[in-house]
Amino acid sequence: MNARELKERRDKRKDQRNQKNAALKHKNCPFCEDKTFFVDYRDTKRLSKFTSEQGRILTRRTSGVCALHQRQLVNAIKHARHLAMLTFVSDMTR
């Protein structure tokens, strides 16, 4: 391989990395945007957006929620499940 081919290969890798970084855009916390101080366990419609089809709670990375609201969100979902406001598992996976 000559120097020209090596430079082309390096440039190609750089372009691929830049495309990957562009896809990993920072998501804003929906609770911070609404300026809510705490996550309400009674708001089941909003809580269900942060659970997967299997009933798992989405991670911070996936949902884009900040650390403070993620901790509150997990507790609110667990509280709502305990009071039978949310299902533990969706009907499709049973």
Sequence and secondary structure as in RCSB ss.txt:
>XXXX:A:sequence
MNARELKERRDKRKDQRNQKNAALKHKNCPFCEDKTFFVDYRDTKRLSKFTSEQGRILTRRTSGVCALHQRQLVN
AIKHARHLAMLTFVSDMTR
>XXXX:A:secstr
  HHHHHHHHHHHHHHHHHHHHHS     HHHHTT SS  TT HHHHHTTB TTS B  HHHH   HHHHHHHHH
HHHHHHHTTSS SS GGG 
